[in-house]
Amino acid sequence: MNPDWYAAWREEASEQLNAKNARLQNDFRLGSWPRYDYDLKAGKLLFSEEGVVKVVTEIQIAGSTSAKAGNWLWAWANSNLPEELLSDAKLVRSFGEENGIDELAQPYVTDMSNDLEALGWELAGAMVQICNALGAYRSPRGEGGGLYLIFKNISWAN
């Protein structure tokens, strides 16, 4: 069970994420760089062109979707991820626990609509909202899911 206000809140968070990501696309050409690399040890996501880094972001990990499992796994519940990139995901879990929102407080969220990518974006949007992040990025994974990252800051490379 979720509180009555949660569905509208989540929808609003999704709309705000779309607006934030559109702004990042305009300001930093996100989505148009030919290459990106993430360095989970440094907590950075780098966008580059012809071997030259153009945009640098500091990230936190929201979670991941798995086509095979048909679900979302929150980053705080994934023991394979570096601890220092999970503090925002842990804030989401606390928010979920304090407000009685199961899908924010439980490790897995099962996709009822069979649209895993939409589920991933919506939950990343909830995290962007709770943690006042700048936007989010989805890195495709080999088995059909995605790794969702949120931006803590972003700048042009020097």
Summary of the structure (lengths in Angstrom):
residues: 158
radius of gyration: 15.2
end to end distance: 48.2
largest distance: 49.6
contacts: 504
relative contact order: 0.22
helix: 39%
strand: 32%
